[in-house]
């Protein structure tokens, strides 16, 4: 039974996609991954070259969601307090008062996260994980929903502090925008030739998004699909080319992401196609290649795709109208 028969999720999602698409040309898959991260209360690592629309996508996404949006440019001299906020002495009251940092928002774009020092990276990732910050012994909760879109440039490596594996594991999905094709780039030039960005109006609000997050947990993952998901995850731990396989946190992330994708497709159940579609963006940044594999030009994405090709996929049993195991 489609979720749309009981909930307005399908209508809301289609309106979000339509509104963002009126400004951002292409990148439908990237938008879907951002929605998956949002519904799973996760965060997204956006990795691509400058100038492909990362900031525009994040800003447009926040606006149609009816959420507050902040952007912070991370550089080596940015301190943790520049992200979380700090207590400042107020001469008028002769006391200290807390001034919140940019992390106190609902959608935060952390630009070039790998240019921040490890200490600042840790402060941001702690806020992402705990959804709170503690300053001067006082804990302050972050608003809900809370989504961090962190970008890193894979080209400019000088002066960067790459995220270690344990921190990469905190990101639910990794998103790559890529260059637009010729037709899409033509539309970009026509759409923005007058230097003005089309206005966007919210199509939902934070309360509606929190309701969608709760609906995500109701999506059913059948036993056969769950077994298939686990086969894919565990295969990364048994591949000799990898020194680090996907963790149990990665398995849980893939499980929740598949639920979210089903909800976005207005389904009340997960299909094997959901696992196939999300295995790379959820797992590839969480595994680590050995030296010999890197020398041979093997990529984490390629290994995940190979695992998907050789893993037995559940198929639908036409007689019983349910998912069963097949070749």
Secondary structure, 3 states (H helix, E strand, C coil): CEHHHCCCHHHHHHHHHHHHHCCCCCCHHHHHHHHHHHHCCCCEEEECCCCCCHHHHHHHHHHHHCCCEEEEECCCCCCHHHHHEEEEEECCCCEEEEEECCCCCCEEEEECHHHCCHHHHHHHHHHHHHCEEEECCEEEECCCCCEEEEEECCCCCCCCCCCCHHHHCCCCEEECCCCCCHHHHHHHHHHCCCCCCCCCCCCCCHHHHHHHHHHHCCCECCHHHHHHHHHHHHHHHCCCCEEECCCHHHHHHHHHHHHHHHHHCCECECCHHHHHHHHHHHHHHHCEECHHHHHCCCCHHHHHHHHHHHCCCEEEECCCCEEEECC
